[in-house]
Amino acid sequence: MKTKEIKISISEFEKLDELPSVDQELTMQARASALLAYAPYSNYHVGTALRLADGTIVTGNNQENASSPLGTCAERAAIFWANANYPAVPIETIVVTAIDQNGNPAANVSPCGACRQVMLESQHRFQKPIRVILDSSNKIEVLDNVNGLLPLSFNGNSLKSIV
């Protein structure tokens, strides 16, 4: 038997003003996007903002549906829109934030598994790390790439072994 250890490096900040100004601005855009979310069922409004390599900013928010599988998360809304409209431009940074039913920033914000997989696919597609900023009321976490959100991940390289 062999045991492996997985280490994930996360930088943690207490306040928004501790981040570089470009990350503060991107976070504020994610927060503004969360206010526009359509979340009548969960009342959990998620917003995201991503900065592309050419400086373009794309935002997205969750869009719920009474038939819940038919809605979409903020992260996927923004990533798919960016990939459809800027197919040759990689994502440099993505910010994810949420606002609770009272309009206050939510605690412990983190992408769902499906969004983590989509983020990883975009990172794999361009062979360029995507910085991830998780903006919560109690802390702001920054990861250097998506791998920290989805260790032991499945990607296009996994398919090469079966083809």
C-alpha positions in Angstrom: 0.0 0.0 0.0 1.1 3.5 -0.8 -0.3 6.6 0.9 -0.3 10.0 -0.9 -1.0 13.4 0.6 -2.7 16.1 -1.3 -1.9 19.7 -0.2 -3.9 22.7 -1.3 -2.6 26.2 -0.8 -5.3 28.8 -0.1 -4.5 32.5 0.8 -7.1 33.8 3.2 -7.9 37.5 3.7 -10.2 39.0 6.3 -11.3 42.1 4.3 -11.7 43.1 0.6 -9.3 46.0 0.9 -6.5 43.5 1.6 -6.7 42.3 -2.0 -4.9 44.0 -5.0 -7.1 46.7 -6.5 -7.8 44.7 -9.7 -9.2 41.9 -7.6 -11.2 44.3 -5.4 -12.8 45.7 -8.6 -13.6 42.2 -10.0 -15.1 41.2 -6.6 -17.3 44.2 -6.6 -18.6 43.3 -10.1 -19.3 39.8 -8.8 -21.3 41.2 -5.9 -23.2 43.5 -8.3 -24.0 40.6 -10.5 -25.3 38.6 -7.5 -27.9 41.3 -6.9 -29.3 40.5 -10.4 -29.7 36.8 -9.9 -33.0 35.1 -10.4 -33.3 33.0 -7.2 -37.0 32.9 -6.1 -36.8 29.4 -4.7 -33.5 29.3 -2.8 -33.2 33.1 -2.1 -29.5 32.4 -2.5 -28.2 34.9 -5.0 -24.8 34.0 -6.5 -22.7 36.3 -8.7 -19.5 35.8 -10.5 -17.1 37.9 -12.4 -14.2 36.7 -14.5 -11.3 38.5 -16.1 -10.2 37.2 -19.4 -6.6 37.4 -20.6 -7.3 40.4 -22.8 -8.8 42.3 -19.8 -12.4 41.7 -20.7 -14.7 41.3 -17.7 -17.7 38.9 -17.9 -20.3 38.5 -15.2 -22.9 35.9 -14.5 -25.4 35.0 -11.8 -27.6 32.0 -10.9 -30.8 31.5 -12.8 -33.2 29.2 -11.0 -36.1 27.3 -12.5 -39.1 25.6 -10.8 -37.8 22.4 -12.3 -34.4 22.8 -10.5 -32.2 20.9 -12.8 -33.0 23.3 -15.6 -31.5 26.3 -13.8 -27.8 27.3 -14.0 -25.2 28.4 -11.6 -23.5 31.8 -11.9 -20.1 30.3 -12.6 -21.3 28.2 -15.6 -23.4 31.1 -16.9 -20.3 33.3 -17.1 -17.9 30.7 -18.3 -20.1 29.4 -21.1 -20.9 33.0 -22.2 -17.2 33.9 -22.2 -16.3 30.7 -24.1 -19.1 31.3 -26.7 -18.2 35.0 -27.3 -14.4 34.9 -26.7 -13.5 31.3 -27.7 -9.8 32.0 -28.0 -9.3 34.0 -24.9 -8.5 32.2 -21.6 -9.9 33.1 -18.2 -7.3 34.5 -15.8 -9.4 35.0 -12.6 -12.9 34.1 -11.5 -14.6 35.5 -8.4 -17.6 33.7 -6.8 -19.7 35.4 -4.2 -23.3 35.1 -2.8 -25.9 37.1 -1.1 -28.4 35.5 1.4 -32.1 36.1 1.6 -31.6 39.2 3.7 -29.3 40.8 1.1 -26.2 40.2 3.2 -23.0 38.6 1.9 -23.2 34.8 2.6 -20.7 32.9 4.6 -18.5 30.1 3.3 -19.1 30.6 -0.5 -17.8 27.7 -2.6 -18.7 26.5 -6.1 -20.8 23.3 -6.5 -19.1 20.2 -8.0 -20.5 20.8 -11.5 -19.1 24.3 -11.6 -15.7 23.1 -10.3 -15.7 20.6 -13.2 -16.6 23.3 -15.8 -13.9 25.6 -14.3 -11.4 22.8 -14.6 -12.3 22.1 -18.2 -11.7 25.7 -19.1 -8.4 25.7 -17.4 -7.5 22.5 -19.2 -8.8 23.8 -22.5 -6.3 26.8 -22.5 -3.6 25.1 -20.5 -3.4 28.1 -18.3 -4.2 28.3 -14.6 -7.4 30.2 -13.5 -7.1 32.0 -10.2 -10.1 31.5 -8.0 -11.4 34.1 -5.5 -14.1 32.9 -3.1 -15.8 36.0 -1.6 -17.6 35.3 1.7 -18.8 37.4 4.5 -16.4 35.8 7.0 -13.3 35.5 4.7 -12.0 35.8 1.2 -10.0 32.8 -0.1 -7.7 32.9 -3.1 -6.5 29.8 -4.9 -3.8 29.9 -7.6 -5.7 27.5 -9.8 -8.8 25.4 -10.1 -6.9 22.1 -9.1 -7.2 23.1 -5.5 -11.0 22.9 -5.8 -11.1 19.5 -7.5 -8.1 17.3 -6.6 -7.9 13.9 -8.4 -10.0 15.5 -11.1 -11.3 14.1 -14.4 -10.2 16.0 -17.5 -9.5 15.5 -21.2 -6.3 13.6 -20.4 -8.4 11.0 -18.7 -10.2 10.2 -21.9 -6.9 9.6 -23.8 -6.3 6.4 -21.9 -9.6 4.8 -23.2 -9.4 5.9 -26.9 
